[in-house]
Every structure is written in structure tokens, then in C-alpha cells.
Amino acid sequence: MKPGILTILCLFSLCACGTGKYVANETFPSATTAYTPNGILEEVFHPTSVPGPSMRRMLVYLPADYYGGEDRYPVLYLLHGARGNENSWIFKGRLLETVDSLTTCGAMAKTIIVMPNLNQYDNDGDYGRSRCKGAVESVFEIDGSAEYAFAHDVVATVDRMFRTIPEKSGRAIAGLSIGGFQAIHLSASYPDMFDYIGAFSPFTRTIVKRGEHSDFFRCLRRRLDVQFADPPELYWIMTGKNDIFQPRIQEFLSLMDRKGYLHEYHESAGGHSWDNWEAYCCVFMKNLWKNN
């Protein structure tokens, strides 16, 4: 079966089943700042340097004592999947409850967590206040622009606005499904930017729409060679044994094994669902910054 046909069939399976379903009318929090037992959630708008919406929105979680001191903190960039946006990890992945619990018991180091929007939008009208997009629309509009903007706009904005550790050892990136695909490519394209990488049920191949930045997704193997010449501290791939993208994930793992790239693979029960992604994120966060 041709790769393109398999990808299309997988996408329609994802649309037809109930796993990974997002609420179409998700709304923004009513205030720009919200408080959790062990943290602060802020919304941040930032300009973009590529064609599309003039501004994008991201959510930033800060440790509860952030404004009471001068400490610098490592940053986890957490990416959503298709049919999602920057709200998804909070509304669907129960991120705030997980982080508060891990922080309370000391299982997780204090971390700034950034949830950007990495959907591709044509303009401000298409953006429509960070609207969620359909699965097929989300995937087949990928052209590298949102990813380029992430590396040049999101990371720069976060380092400018907050007391981060602005170096490889202080940055992690992880994502689910298409967000896992983006995490793989972003970490390979900017090997000096991220020391901790998590790909949760990742796409490993997709059709890239031609555009100014579509070269971003080319030459992955060559970029992996560069990335693993100075390997990241942690490179985890996690998926369910019944995940619809298992065949492609296994191909990617075979490549990693053949090349001798240092990584870990964790397989759970179940498939392409939030139950798994929530659990993967919890385990991943507990293992961040162990050597810092």
C-alpha cells in the first residue's frame, strides 16, 4: 500500500472513532491569569514572523512562587495534536491536575510549561481566535510555517518574557500525534535547542504542503545524524500497542536502532487516545531535568 493512501486511511479512522476527540467550541479562559494550587496559568499573545495570523496565543504555566523570587526555571514546550489547540492539554489532558499532584509530592522539578498553538492558518480570519481544525485539515495543511514560527517566535517570546534557562539543557519539547511529529522535526532541525524530547503516538510521515518553509520537513535522516552527534539527554517515544500509527512508528524505531541513536521506547495498552497521552506526559515530566 502506498504511504499516502495509508496516511489517508489512518486519518479517516481517527475522524470516525471517538479517541482523541476535541470539543469544537472550546473557549478561552475568562481571565488572562488563573491560579492552581501549585501554579499560575497565563495567556500570552505573540506576533508571528511568517504569513498567516498577525498574532497567536499560547498558555504558560508558571510555578506558584515564580513572582516571589529571582530563580530561573527550565521550560517544557507541550504540543497539541490534530483537532486541538493550546487549550487541549488542559481541557482534555488534565495537565494542571497532573502538574499540581507531581509538584506536591516532589516528583517533578519546578518547570515553566508552554502550550502554543501550532495549527496552520491562512490569515486572521482563518485563525478565528485560535480555532480548532478538523483532523484532515490540520494534517494536510502542514507546510512548515507554524513550525518555523515556533522556533523563531514562541521560544524567543518565552525567553524574553520569563526567567527561563535559555539553553539546550533547560528546554524540553513533547507532543501528541501530529504534535509528536512536530516535536521530532523541531528537535532535529534545532539540535542545540532541546535536550529532552517526547513523542507520544507520533505521526512519522505526512504529506507536506508546498510553501516557503516546506523544506523544514526535508532531510530528516541527515538532521538526526547531526542531532545525535551530540545526543539529547532524553529521547522518548511512547505509544499504545493498538495505535493506528503503529506500523509507521515501528519503521521510525527501526531507523533509530540501525543508526544507534540513543532513545527509549515505551509501549502501553490501548491506542491513539487521551488516556495514554495523559499517562505518557506524566511519566515524561517526572523524568525531566534529572541531571540538572
C-alpha positions as CSV (number, residue, x, y, z in Angstrom):
1,M,0.0,0.0,0.0
2,K,1.3,3.4,-0.9
3,P,2.3,5.6,2.1
4,G,-0.1,8.4,1.1
5,I,-3.0,6.0,1.0
6,L,-2.2,4.5,4.4
7,T,-1.9,8.0,5.9
8,I,-5.3,9.0,4.5
9,L,-7.0,5.8,5.8
10,C,-5.5,6.4,9.2
11,L,-6.8,9.9,9.3
12,F,-10.3,8.9,8.4
13,S,-10.1,6.2,11.1
14,L,-9.2,8.9,13.6
15,C,-12.1,11.1,12.5
16,A,-14.6,8.2,12.7
17,C,-13.7,6.9,16.1
18,G,-14.1,8.6,19.5
19,T,-10.5,8.6,20.5
20,G,-8.7,11.9,20.7
21,K,-11.9,13.9,20.1
22,Y,-11.8,17.6,20.8
23,V,-14.6,19.9,21.6
24,A,-15.2,22.2,18.6
25,N,-16.4,25.2,20.6
26,E,-13.6,25.3,23.2
27,T,-13.3,28.8,24.6
28,F,-10.5,30.8,26.2
29,P,-10.3,31.2,30.0
30,S,-12.3,34.2,31.1
31,A,-9.2,35.9,32.7
32,T,-5.7,36.4,31.5
33,T,-4.3,34.8,34.7
34,A,-5.7,31.8,36.6
35,Y,-4.3,30.2,39.7
36,T,-4.0,26.5,40.6
37,P,-2.9,25.1,44.0
38,N,0.7,25.0,42.9
39,G,0.9,27.2,39.8
40,I,-0.1,30.2,37.8
41,L,-1.6,30.0,34.3
42,E,-1.2,32.9,32.0
43,E,-2.3,33.6,28.4
44,V,0.3,35.3,26.2
45,F,-0.2,36.7,22.7
46,H,2.8,37.0,20.4
47,P,3.4,38.3,16.9
48,T,4.3,35.9,14.1
49,S,7.1,36.3,11.6
50,V,5.5,34.2,8.9
51,P,2.4,34.7,6.7
52,G,-0.8,33.9,8.5
53,P,-2.4,35.4,11.6
54,S,-0.8,38.6,12.9
55,M,-0.9,37.3,16.5
56,R,-1.1,33.8,18.1
57,R,-2.0,32.8,21.6
58,M,-0.2,30.4,23.9
59,L,-0.8,29.3,27.5
60,V,2.1,29.5,30.0
61,Y,2.1,27.6,33.3
62,L,4.4,29.1,36.0
63,P,5.4,27.7,39.4
64,A,3.3,29.2,42.2
65,D,6.3,31.1,43.7
66,Y,7.5,32.4,40.3
67,Y,6.7,36.1,41.1
68,G,8.1,35.8,44.6
69,G,11.8,35.2,43.7
70,E,14.5,35.5,41.1
71,D,15.1,31.9,40.2
72,R,15.3,30.7,36.6
73,Y,13.3,27.7,35.5
74,P,13.6,25.1,32.8
75,V,10.8,25.1,30.1
76,L,8.7,22.3,28.7
77,Y,7.0,23.1,25.4
78,L,3.9,20.8,25.1
79,L,2.3,20.5,21.7
80,H,-1.2,19.5,20.8
81,G,-2.5,17.2,18.1
82,A,-4.9,17.5,15.2
83,R,-8.3,18.9,16.1
84,G,-6.7,20.7,19.0
85,N,-5.2,24.0,20.1
86,E,-3.3,25.4,23.1
87,N,-6.2,24.6,25.4
88,S,-6.2,20.8,24.7
89,W,-3.6,19.7,27.2
90,I,-5.6,21.5,29.9
91,F,-9.1,20.6,29.0
92,K,-8.5,17.1,27.6
93,G,-5.2,16.1,29.1
94,R,-5.9,17.3,32.7
95,L,-2.4,18.8,32.7
96,L,-2.9,21.2,35.6
97,E,-4.1,18.5,37.9
98,T,-1.2,16.3,37.0
99,V,1.4,19.0,37.5
100,D,-0.1,20.1,40.8
101,S,0.0,16.5,42.0
102,L,3.5,15.9,40.9
103,T,4.7,19.1,42.4
104,T,3.0,18.5,45.7
105,C,4.7,15.1,46.2
106,G,8.1,16.3,44.9
107,A,8.1,14.0,41.9
108,M,8.6,16.8,39.4
109,A,11.0,19.7,39.4
110,K,9.5,23.2,39.2
111,T,9.0,23.9,35.5
112,I,7.6,26.5,33.2
113,I,5.2,24.8,30.8
114,V,4.3,26.4,27.5
115,M,1.4,25.3,25.4
116,P,1.5,27.0,22.0
117,N,-0.9,26.8,19.0
118,L,0.8,25.0,16.1
119,N,-2.1,24.8,13.7
120,Q,-1.5,26.2,10.2
121,Y,-3.8,29.2,9.5
122,D,-4.0,31.3,6.3
123,N,-4.8,34.7,8.0
124,D,-6.6,36.3,10.9
125,G,-10.0,35.3,9.6
126,D,-8.9,31.7,9.3
127,Y,-7.3,31.8,12.7
128,G,-10.6,32.9,14.3
129,R,-9.4,33.2,17.9
130,S,-7.3,30.1,17.8
131,R,-10.0,27.8,16.4
132,C,-9.6,24.1,16.4
133,K,-9.4,22.5,12.9
134,G,-10.5,19.2,11.6
135,A,-8.1,16.3,11.6
136,V,-7.7,16.1,7.8
137,E,-7.5,19.9,7.6
138,S,-4.9,20.0,10.3
139,V,-2.6,17.5,8.8
140,F,-2.8,18.3,5.1
141,E,-2.2,22.0,5.5
142,I,1.2,21.5,7.2
143,D,3.8,23.5,5.3
144,G,6.5,24.2,7.9
145,S,5.3,27.8,8.6
146,A,3.9,27.2,12.0
147,E,7.0,25.2,13.0
148,Y,9.4,27.9,11.7
149,A,7.4,30.5,13.7
150,F,7.5,28.3,16.8
151,A,11.3,28.2,16.8
152,H,11.7,31.9,16.0
153,D,8.7,33.5,17.7
154,V,7.4,31.3,20.6
155,V,10.8,30.3,22.1
156,A,12.1,33.8,21.7
157,T,9.0,35.3,23.3
158,V,9.1,32.9,26.3
159,D,12.8,33.6,26.9
160,R,12.2,37.3,26.7
161,M,9.1,37.4,29.0
162,F,10.0,34.9,31.6
163,R,13.0,33.8,33.7
164,T,13.9,30.7,31.7
165,I,17.1,28.7,31.4
166,P,17.7,29.8,27.8
167,E,19.9,26.8,26.7
168,K,19.6,23.3,25.5
169,S,19.8,21.7,29.0
170,G,16.9,23.9,30.1
171,R,14.4,23.0,27.4
172,A,12.2,20.1,26.6
173,I,9.7,19.5,23.8
174,A,6.9,16.9,23.6
175,G,3.7,16.4,21.7
176,L,1.0,14.0,20.9
177,S,0.1,12.6,17.4
178,I,0.9,15.4,14.9
179,G,2.4,17.3,17.8
180,G,4.8,14.3,18.2
181,F,5.7,14.6,14.6
182,Q,6.4,18.3,15.1
183,A,8.5,17.6,18.2
184,I,10.6,15.1,16.2
185,H,11.3,17.6,13.4
186,L,11.7,20.7,15.6
187,S,14.3,18.9,17.8
188,A,16.1,17.6,14.8
189,S,16.1,20.9,12.9
190,Y,17.3,22.8,16.0
191,P,19.6,20.3,17.7
192,D,21.0,22.9,20.1
193,M,17.6,23.9,21.4
194,F,16.1,20.9,23.2
195,D,17.7,18.3,25.5
196,Y,14.6,16.4,26.3
197,I,12.2,15.1,23.6
198,G,8.9,13.2,24.0
199,A,6.9,11.9,21.0
200,F,3.6,10.5,22.1
201,S,1.9,8.3,19.4
202,P,3.6,10.4,16.8
203,F,3.0,10.7,13.1
204,T,6.3,9.9,11.5
205,R,5.3,10.7,7.9
206,T,2.8,13.0,6.4
207,I,2.1,14.9,3.2
208,V,3.7,18.4,3.4
209,K,2.0,21.2,1.5
210,R,4.4,23.2,-0.7
211,G,5.3,26.6,0.6
212,E,8.1,29.0,1.6
213,H,9.0,26.8,4.6
214,S,8.2,23.3,3.4
215,D,11.9,22.4,3.3
216,F,11.6,22.3,7.1
217,F,10.5,18.7,6.8
218,R,13.1,17.5,4.3
219,C,16.3,15.6,5.1
220,L,15.1,14.3,8.5
221,R,17.7,11.5,8.5
222,R,20.6,13.9,7.8
223,R,19.3,16.2,10.6
224,L,19.0,13.3,13.0
225,D,22.7,12.5,12.3
226,V,23.6,16.0,13.4
227,Q,21.2,15.9,16.4
228,F,22.6,12.6,17.8
229,A,26.2,13.5,17.2
230,D,25.6,15.4,20.5
231,P,22.7,13.3,21.7
232,P,19.8,14.8,23.8
233,E,19.7,13.9,27.4
234,L,16.3,12.1,26.9
235,Y,14.6,11.0,23.7
236,W,11.4,9.0,24.4
237,I,8.9,7.6,22.0
238,M,5.7,6.2,23.6
239,T,2.6,4.6,22.0
240,G,-0.2,2.2,22.6
241,K,0.1,-1.4,21.1
242,N,-3.1,-0.8,19.2
243,D,-2.3,2.7,18.0
244,I,-3.4,3.2,14.4
245,F,0.1,4.6,13.5
246,Q,2.0,1.6,14.9
247,P,3.4,0.5,11.6
248,R,5.0,3.8,10.8
249,I,6.2,4.3,14.4
250,Q,7.9,0.9,14.2
251,E,9.6,1.9,11.0
252,F,11.0,5.0,12.7
253,L,12.1,3.0,15.7
254,S,14.0,0.6,13.3
255,L,15.8,3.6,11.8
256,M,16.8,4.8,15.3
257,D,18.0,1.3,16.2
258,R,20.0,0.9,13.0
259,K,21.7,4.2,13.4
260,G,22.4,3.6,17.1
261,Y,20.7,6.7,18.2
262,L,20.2,6.8,22.0
263,H,16.4,6.6,22.7
264,E,13.8,4.8,24.8
265,Y,10.6,3.2,23.5
266,H,7.7,2.7,25.9
267,E,4.6,0.8,24.8
268,S,1.4,0.6,26.7
269,A,-2.0,-1.0,26.2
270,G,-4.7,0.8,24.2
271,G,-4.4,3.1,21.2
272,H,-4.5,6.7,20.0
273,S,-6.3,8.2,23.0
274,W,-6.1,10.8,25.7
275,D,-5.8,8.1,28.4
276,N,-2.4,7.2,27.0
277,W,-1.2,10.7,26.3
278,E,-2.0,11.9,29.8
279,A,-0.1,9.0,31.3
280,Y,2.8,9.4,28.9
281,C,3.1,13.1,29.8
282,C,3.0,12.3,33.5
283,V,5.9,9.9,33.2
284,F,7.9,12.2,30.9
285,M,7.6,15.1,33.2
286,K,8.8,13.1,36.2
287,N,12.0,12.3,34.3
288,L,12.9,15.8,33.2
289,W,15.9,17.7,34.4
290,K,17.3,14.6,36.3
291,N,20.9,15.6,35.6
292,N,20.4,19.4,36.0
